[in-house]
Amino acid sequence: MRLKNSTLLALIYSSSLLLILADSTRPPFACDSSHPQTKSYPFCNTTLSINRRVQDIISRLTLDEKISQLVIDAPAVPRLGIPDYEWWSEALHGIAYFSDYNTGMRFKTIHAATSFPQVILTAASFDVHLWYRIGQAIGKEARAIYNAGEATGITFWAPNINIFRDPRWGRGQETPGEDPVVTGKYAISFVRGIQGDTFEGGKLGEHLQASACCKHFTAYDVDNWKGVNRFVFDAKVSQQDLADTYNPPFRSCIQEGKASGIMCAYNRVNGVPNCADYNLLSKTARGQWGFNGYITSDCDAVSIIYEKQGYAKLPEDAVADVLKAGMDVNCGTFLKNYTKSAVKKRKLHVSEIDRALHNLFSVRMRLGLFNGNPVNQPYGKIGRDQICSQEHQNLAIEAARSGIVLLKNTNKLLPFSKAKTTSLAVIGPNANASDTLLGNYKGPPCKIVTPLQGLQNYVKDIRYHPGCNAVNCSYALTDQAVKVAKGAEYVVLVMGLDQTQEREEFDRVNLVLPPKQQNLITRVARAAKNPVVLVLLSGGPIDITFAKYDKHIGSVLWAGYPGEAGGRALAEIIFGDHNPGGRLPVTWYPQSFVKVPMTDMRMRPEPSSGYPGRTYRFYKGPKVYEFGYGLSYSNYSYEFLPLAQNKVYINNQLKSPKIELENSDALKYIPVSELGTELCDKRIPVTVRAQNHGDLAGKHPLLLFVRREKGGNGRAVKQLVGFQSVILNAGERADVEFELSPCEHLSTANKEGLMVIEEGSHFLSIGEKESEITVVL
């Protein structure tokens, strides 16, 4: 059989591609300059715009080839020299690895990556620069693994920026906490870092170091609670709560972070599946917020629209719904199986497929995967020496130190003396449990130090006992643990939770520790020679009221899941080589809170029914510890310096007349949308003088809140305006500058979801200090 020259060239090109892919030391890429056909493809011409290049690729694909690219394990198109691509990789707090799944990161000759603390602990540092540097380190290690030929994708499904609304949520550990401002700032910093932007942003351009994906859009925070699972859950959410709680982190991620990916969540919101919601994906994310990237479903989220939720009557309806809504790629096989029949049944036009492919290939091009050998492109020189580098391992230690929160320190029990501590009992199921330190979505760490190992660097005479067979203490060894405790000068109990108690697809039903574990703590504390130190590992909050008021428990430390260096960081804090400064990124509720249904999505309280509301912004009920709580070995004082402007005049900024509220709680207000750019671009400087009155230098987060003089009517009790982390030497003071944006920080959402500014007094607060600023309409 005779072949035409073009066909022969295509076969040669295809064969060469297979040889390239077989070379495990070389990253997969398209448009190899060594192949003659490359020059004939406009999509390989880097002088053209990405838009034109993508259009050229799409024009060359058959319908079957197009459909094959709509799933996360996109196969190669050998005749065009396009290699296969895996869209799914995880990098929540380091490059993750799953032995049971094929993700983009393969870990063949590379066996480890830096494992940073779980996000909830990193958030407790309230340090945006730290968050950026962690993202930056992860992005470099990801690109290094790809450059080494051990990855088939560098699109990462992180960060998780859902609000930690309910303390029982098993995945709350993955998030930056309960506050929308903190969560939004985390998203911006992490995304800029991992994608290769500067800390300030705006320098990214077309080239991505790696791709970040903000998830799970939107109002997703129920996994599996009392038989209600995330696949069928229909979140009933008011427009008011969407506007000022659930959606703002995603807006920040898109508009300021410039994320190149979004994941739509499993659940429905007010009856509509997130992945089939045109208003959410196309109108809001792309239209209003200017999102420029790809949208993936969560895994099998398309199939459940038909199979579990019953929203779609036919499989083809589900396919049409999600593609018309603006989703681009399916984690699962549903689009591969039913898109062609959806086209044949005229439920879907091919143009919708082309739209999705345009977003997908655009991101792959931004990653440099169609520009020839990536080693010769931006980020091509990032090598294996970046993986587990000393700089990154030091950053993991710094992150753990900065996040650990001191909750109790009666009579300054801590820090222990390095010179005078003669013996130490280390007791608890988490004391030497290396895997527990890593939390979920973890990868193989560079090296790991458990709390026991960390403490062994400070005290020669260490007596260790696990106390229980596991954190649930189904088999407690209390008598043996008590005996060990009696023989030592001091006792450190390392207790708490692990992934058997809280994780994806597993929400808690209680907020207390397992009963036998609590009994072990109490028995050991009473038997010890001196008050004990209680260390808690957990993602979610725990009701430890018993420990808070037990005189035999002198100090309590919360360490989240502190990553590969967690044990070292804990030991440094316990022995005073680091002054703790972390502050809780979530409210710690009492056990009585479990009476509130986890499925009730309302943020605001309803006094008539006894519903207490949620998070520090709205919750009206007892607390074990407040959001932002955290002690130090130093005492700090704050003072507001006089405001340069303590009145904000709106009158001359209006596009339309004032509007009057028509109720008994009437206040004049104006929608932010009615204000001109002069006011909304305005920044009012706020200066706080902070001083360290202790004997140790300390890293200390300053949290600036605002509250309204008149509460109620859906207004927040208080709202975080900004935060900064400062390092102050013993006795040192510093003036810390914040910027107040009237449109952003003095506004609130009304019941229609419209952001408005109300007249009257607002009070800025930090610690016990307040400063008044008045809005005049």
N, C-alpha and C positions, 0 to 999 in steps of 0.2 A: 504494500500500500504506500502510495506517495503522499507526503505531507506538504502543505503549504509552508512557506518560510515562517509566517507569523505563528502558526501552530507549533512548528518545531522549536522556535524561540521560547514559546510559552512552556513547552515541556522541559526544555533545558533549565529555564528559570525556576520551574516548580521543583525539579530535582535538586537544583542548587540550594533552594530554600530548605528542603528537607535535610540536606547535609549541614546547613547552618544551624538548624534547630537541634540537630543531634550533638552539636558542639556545646557541651554544658558550661564551658568557660566563657562563652560569648552570649551577651543578652539578645533576646529575640527582637528583631526590628524589621521594618519594611524599607523599601527604597535603597537597597544596597547599591552603592555607586559602582561596584565591580561587575554588575550585570548590565548588559547593553540595553535591555528593555526598560530599565529604570528611567532613562532620559526621555523616553517616549511618553511617559505618564505625567500629565500635568499635576496629579496629586503628589508627585515626588519633587516638584519644582518649588523650592523654598522661597523663591522670590515672589511667588503668588500669595495672596491672602489665604488664611486658613479657610475662610468661607468658600472661596473658589476651589481650593484643593479638595475639600470635603464634597462639594457638589460633583466634582469629577469622579471621585470614588463611587458615590451613590449611583451615578449614571452608568457605571460599568457593571454593577451587580445585578444578577438575576433576582427574581422574586424569592426563590428558595434561599439564595445566598443572603438576601436582605433579612429574611425572617430568622436565619441562623444566627445573626448578629444581635438579636433582641434578648438573648439570655446571657447570664454572667460568664458562662464558659464558652465564649464566642470562638468558633472553630476557625482554622486558617482558611484563607482563600488562595491556594497555591498558584493559580494561574495569574494572579496579580502580585504575587510575592508578599502577601499579607499574612503574618504569622497568627497563630491563635492567641487569644487574650483572655485572662481571668480577671474579672472585675472585682471579685471579692477578696479582700485582704483586711486584716484587723490590726489596729495600732492604738488601742485605747490608752495604754500607758507603757508602750513599748511594742515592738513587733511581736505579734502573737502567732502561735502555731497550733494547728489542730491535726492530730494524726488521723482522725476519722474523716476529714474533709479535704478536698483539693482547693486550696486557696492560692493566691498569687505568690505567696512566699513559701519556698520549698525546703529550706534548711537542709542542704545536702552535705557539702564540706564545711559550711558555716554552721556551727552548732549552738550558737547563743546570740542574744542581743540584750542590750541594757534594759532591765526591768525596773521601771520607775514605780513610785507608790501608786496604789489605786487612786482614781481621780478625786474621790471624796476627801482623802487626806491631803492631797496636793492643794485642793481648794481651800483648805483650812489655813494655808499660808497667806491668803489674800495678797498674793504677789504676782502681778501680771507679767513682770519680767521673767520670773521663774517659769511661769506657764509657757511663755514664748520660747524660752531656751529648751524646755523639754520637747515641745513640738519640733523645734529646729533639730535637736539631736535625733529624734525618731525619724524625721525626714531624711537626714543624712545617712542613717543606718539603712533605711529602706532603699535609698538610691544605691548605696554600696552593695547591698545584696543583689539588686537588679544588675548592676554593672558587672558583678562576678558571675552572671549567668545562672543565678539560682532563684530567679523569679520570673513569672509569666504575666505579672501585673503589678502596678504600683498605684492603684486606686484603693484608698483605705477608708473603711466605714467607721470613722471616728471624726469628731467626738460625739458622745451621747450628751445632748443638751436639753433633755426633758427635765422639767421641774420635779424635784424630790418632794412631792406634795404630801405623801402619806408615809409615815415612818416605817410601815410594814413592807414597803415595796422591795422586792428582792434585788432589783437592779439599781436601786438608789445609790449603791456604792459606786456605780459607773459615772455618776453625774457630779457636777460641781455644787450641788446642794439645792436649797429651796428658794433662793432669791433670784429673780429674773435679771437683775443688774449684774450680779456676780457671774451667773451662768452665761450671759451675753459677753461679758468681758473675757471670760475663759475661752469661749468659742473664738472670739476675734484673735486672741493671743496665740492659741494653739494652732489654729488654721494658718495664720500668717507664718508661724514657725515651720510647720511641716511642709507647706507648699513652696517655701523659699522666699517669701516676702521679707521686708524689713520689719522691725518691731513697730514702727510708726505706720507702716502700710503704704500702699500707693506706688511701690517700686516693682511689683511683680511682673507686669507686662504679660506676654504670651506664654513664657516658659514656666513650667511647673517642675519643682524638684520632686514632688509627689502630690497626689490629689487627696484632699480631705473631703469627707462627706458628713454633713451634720444630720443627726438622726435623733429621734424618730418623729417625723412631722405628721400630726401634731396631737397634743393632749393624750400622750401615751404614758401611763404609769400604773397600769394594772397588768400583772402577768398571769397569776393563777391564785385566786383568793376564794376560798370556800366554794369551789366549783365554778366560779366565773373566770374564764380565761381570756387572754388577749385576742384570740381569734374571733370570738363572737361578741366581745364587749362593745356596747354602744355608749360612748361617753356623752352624757348630756351636759353641755357646756354653754354658759351664757356668753353673749357677745362681749360683755364687760370683762369676764375672766379671760377670754381669748385675747382681748386687746391689751391687757396689762399684766398677764401672767404667762400664759402658755405660748403665745406667739413671739413676744419680743426677743427671746434669745435667737430664734431662727432669723428674724429680721437683721439682728446684729451680725450674725454669722454670714449672711449673704451680702448686706450692704457694706459693712466695714471689714469683715474678714475675707470677703471675696471667695468664699468656698466654691469649689468646682463641682461639688456633689451634694445632693440631698437624698435622704431615704424617707419614703412615705411609710407610715406606720400601719400595723395590722388592723387596728381598731377602727370602728366607725366613730364619727363625731356628729351628733344630732341626726343619726340615721344614715349618713353617707360615708362609705368607706374612704379613708384618707387617700388611697391610691386611685380612686375613681372620682375624686373631687376636683372638677375643673376650676372652681372658684379658689380653691386652696393652692393647687399646683401651678396653674397657668395665670389666673387673674391676679392672685396675691403675690406668689413667689416670683414669677417671671414678670408680670405686668407692673405691679406696684413697687416691688423691691428690686427689680432689675436683675434677677438671677440669671447667670450665664454659666451653664454647666449641665450635667446630666442628672436625672432623677431615677433612682432605683427603687424597686419594691423591697420590702423586707422579704425574707425567704418564704416562698409559697403564699405570699399575701394576695397574689392575683387569684390563685386557685380557690382560696377560702371565700372570696367574694361570691363565687358560685356554689361551692361545696358546703360551706358552713354558715355563711351569713344569709344566703338566699336572696341577696340583693340582685344578682343577675339570674335570669331564667335559663339561659343556655351558656355553655362555656364560651361560645363566640361573643356573647353579650359582654361577658367579663373582659375579654380581650379588647373589644371595641371601647368599653367604658374607660379602661385605664389609659389606652393610647390617646383617646380623644381628650382625656383629662390633662394629659401632659407628661405622663410617666414614660420613661425611655427604655429601661431594661428590667427584665424579670429575673429575680433570684428564684429559680425554679424552672420548670419545663413547660408551663402552661402556654406561654406565647409561642414556643417552638411547636407545640402540638396543635394549636387551634387558630393561629393567626391566618393561615392560608384559607381555611374554611370560612373564617370571618370575612375575608375578602371576597370569596366566591359567593357567599350568601349576601353580599352587598351591605354588610353591617359596618364595614370598615373600608376606607379608601386608602390606596397605596400611599397617598401623600402623607397620611398620618405616620406610616412606617418610615418614610423618608425624613419626616421631621425628627423622629426619635433618633434615627441613624446620624443625622446631622449633629445632634448634641453629643452622641457617643464618639464618633470619629473626631470631633473637634477636641475633646478632652485628650484622646490618645495622641493627637498631633501636638497639643500643648505640652504633653509629656516628652515630646521629641522622638516618638516611636515611628515617625514617617520621614525622618530627616537623615537617613543613613545611619551609620554606626553611632549609637549614643555616646560611645567613649570619646568621640570627636566633637560632641555637642556640649552645651552648658550642662553642668553637673556630671560630665563624663569622667572627670578626674577624681571623683569621690571614690576612694578605694576601701579595701577590707580593713585598713588601719583605723577607720572611723568606727567600726563595730566593736563595742565593748572597750572603746578608748578610755584612757585614764580620766580624761576630761568628762566623758559621759558618766562614768562610774562615780566620779566626785559629785556630779550633778544629782545623781540618784541619792547619794548620802545627804546632800544639801536639802533636797526636796523632802526627805523623811524628817530631818531635823526641824525644818520650817513648819511642817504641818502638825506634828504631834502636839496635843492639847493637854495642858495641866488643869485638871478639873478640881482638885482638892490638894491642899498642902498644909495641914494643921501643924502649927508650931514649927513651921519650916523644917519638917522631917527631911525633905529633899532640898538640896542635893546631899547624898552621902559623902562622907569624907574618904578620899582615896587613900589617905595615909592611915586613918584610924579604923577603918572597917576591917575587922579580922576574919569574919566568916559570913557567908550569905547562903540562905536557902532559896532556891529558885524552883517554884512549884507551879504546875498547871499544864493542861493539855496543849496549850499554845506556846509553851516555853521553848520547845525544840522542834516545832512543826514548821519546817521550811516552806512547804507548799502553801500553807495558810497565809504567809506573808504576802503572797503574790496576788491574791484576790482572783477575780475571773478575767476572761479574755487575756490570758497570760501567755508569755512565750518562755523559752528556756533562758534563764538568767545567766549573766556573765559569771557571777559567783554569788553565793548567798550566805548571809550571816544571820543566824537565829538569835533571839534574845538571850538564850543561854550562852551561846558562843560569844556574843558581845560582852556579857557580864564577866565571862571567864578572863577577859583581858584586863579586868580591874581587880579581881579578888582571886587569890590562889585557892583559898579554902571555900569551894563551892559545893553545896549539897543539892542535888537535883532529884525531883520526883514529879512524874506527870500528874499525880493526884486522881486522874480519871483515865479511862480507856479512850475517851474522845470528848469533844466539847459538850455533847449531850449528857455525858456522865452516866450512861446507862449502867456502867459498872464502876462505881466510885471506890477509891482506895483511901478513904478519908483518914482512917486510923494511922496508916503508914505515913501519909503526908503530914499529919499532926506531929508524929514522932520526929520526922526530919526537921520540921519547923522549930521544935523545942530545942534542938541542938545547935541552932545558929544564932548569931547576934541579930541579924536582920533578915527579913523575908520579903521576896518579890514574888507576887502571884501573877502569872501571865494567863489570863482567862479570856472570855468573850465568845465570839461566834466564829464560824467558818462557812464554806460554801455548802455544807450539808444543812445549814440553818437559813441561809438567804442566798438567792441566786436567780438567774434567769429562769422563768417558768415556775418559780417557787417563792411566793410571798409569805411573810410570817403571819401568824395569827396572834402572837403575844409579843409584848415589848420587854418582858423580863428575861433574865438568864434562865437556862434550864434549872429546875428546882434543885437537883443534886449538886450542880455546880455552885449555886448560891450557898447551899449548906456547907460545901467544902470550904468556900471562902470564909464564911463566918466561923467555922470550927477552927481553922488554921489561924485566923486573926486573933481569936481569943486565947489560943495556946502559945502564941509567939511571945518572945521576951520583950519586944518593942512593937509599937504600931507598925503595921505592914504597908507595903506599897502594892496597889492593885493596878495592873496594866490590862487594858481591854483592847482586844483586836476585834473590830467589827466594821461593817459598812454602814449599817443603819444605827439609829439611836437606841439606847437601852435604858430602861427604868432601873437605875441603881440607887433608888432612894435609900435602901437599906445601908449601902456603903457610904452614902453621903453623910449620914448621921451616926455611923458606927465609930465610936472613939478608938476602937482597936484598928481601924483602917485610917492611917494617917495621910496617905497620898493616893490620888487616883490619876492615872494617865490614860488618855484615849489615843490609840495609835493607828486607827483605821486598819488597812492592810498595807503596810509600809514599804513593800517592795524588797528588792534584793539586799539592800543595805539597812533594812529596818531594825535588825537586831543591834547593829553598831550604833545607829542613831539613838535608840532607846537607852543603851548603856551610857552613851555620852551625856544624855540628859540626866539620868539617874545619878551619875557621879560628877555632874557640874561642869563638864567640858563644853556643854552647850546650854544656853539659857532658853527654856521653852517659850515660844511666842505664838503658837497656833491658836486659832479661835474657831469655835464650832460653826460650820456652814449650814447647820440645820438645828431646828428646835428639838430638844429631847423631852418627849411627852411622858406622862405617867401611864401606867398600865390601863387605867380607866378609859384612856382614849380609844381602846379597841372596841368600845361600844359603838363608835362612829363607823358606819359602813364605808369600807374602802372604796366602794364604787360611787360614792357621792362626790362629784367633782367640784362642788361649789367651794370657792375660796372664802367667800364672805359669810359671817355668822348670821344666824337667824334666831334671835332671842326668843321669839314666840314658840318655836319648836324645840328649843334647847340645843340647836346645832351650833357648835362652838367656833366654826370657821377653821382655817388652816394656815399654817406658817406664821412666823412672827408678825407678818404684816396685818393679819386679820384675826388670828386665833385669840379667843377670850376664854381662857381656862387655865388650870394649874400647869406648871412646867417643872421638870426636874432641872433642866438647864436651858437658858435662853440662847437663841441664835446670837452668835458673836461672842459668847462667853469663853473666857480662857484666862488662866492665871500665868504668872511668870515668877521667876526668882527675884525680879525687880518690881518696884512700884512705879507707876507712871502717872504723871499729872498732865492735864490739858487746859488750855486757855485760848479762847477766841480773841484774836486781835480785832480792833474795830473794822467793821465792814466799810469798804469804800462806797458802797451803795446798799442801803437797807430798805429802799422802796423801789418797786417795779411798776412803772406807769404803763398801762395798756391802752389808754384812751386814744393816743395818736398813732397806734399801730393797727387799728382795726380796719378790716375790709368792709364790715357791716355793723349795724348797731348792736348794742348789748342785748343779751337775751336774759329773760328772767325765769328762774325755776318756779314752777307752780306747785309748791307744797309748803308745809309748815316749817320745813327746815330750809327755807329759801335763802339762797345766796346768789349773787350775780356771778355769771360765768361767761366765758367766751371759748368757743372751740379753737383749738390750736391751729386748725386748718384755716381759720379766718385771720390769722396773724401774719404780718409781713416778715420777710426774711431778716430785716434789721434786728428785730427782737429775738427771733429764733436762732440767729447766728451769734447773738450776744453771749458773752461769758463774764460772769461776775466773779472776781477773785475772792476766795475765802481762805484766810490764813489761820492755822491752828498752831499754837506753840506747845510742843510736847517736851517733857523732861523725864529722864530716867533717874529715879531717886535711889536706885539700888547700888550694890557693890559690884555687880557684874554687867558687862556689856550685853545688850539684848537686841534681837530683831523683833520689832513690834509693829503689828498692823493697826493703823488708825482707821476707824469706821465712822463715816459721817452720815447721819440720818437727817431726814426732815419729817416733821409732823405738822398737821394742821391744828389750828387753835380749836376748831369745832370738829368733833369726831362724829361717828355714826353715818348713817345714810350711805353705806358702802365705801366710805373712806378708809384708807389704811390707818392702823394705829400709828405706824411710822413706816418710812420707806428709806432704804439705803440710797444715798446720793452718790457716794464715791468712797474709795478706800485706797490707802497707800501703805506700803510696808517700809519702815525706816529702821536703820541700825543706829543705836545710840550707845555710846560708851557710858560707863558709870558716871553719874552726875551730869552728863551732857544734856543739853537742850537744843532743839532745832525748830525752825519755823517751816511748817509743811503747807504747801499751797494746794488747794482744791479749786476746781472751776465749777461754778453753778450755772447751768443753762435753764433759764426760766421756762422755756417751752418743754424741755425734757424733764426737769426735776421738780417743777412746781405744778405739773399737770396731773390729772387723774382721769380714769376712764369712767364715762357715765354708763347708764344701763344699756344704751344703744351701741356701746363699744366705741364711742367717740371720745378722743382725748380732749379735755377741757381744762382751762385754768380758772380757778375760783378766786374771788376777791377775798381779802382779809389777811390775817396774820398767819405766817408759817414760821416754825421754829426749827432752826438747824441745831443738831445736838451731837455731842461726842462725849462719851462717858456721862458724867452728871452735868456737864456744862451745856448751856443753850445760848443761841443768838437769834434775835427776831429779824425777819424780813417780811415786808408787807407788800401785797399785791393790790394796786389801786386801779379799779376799772372806771 
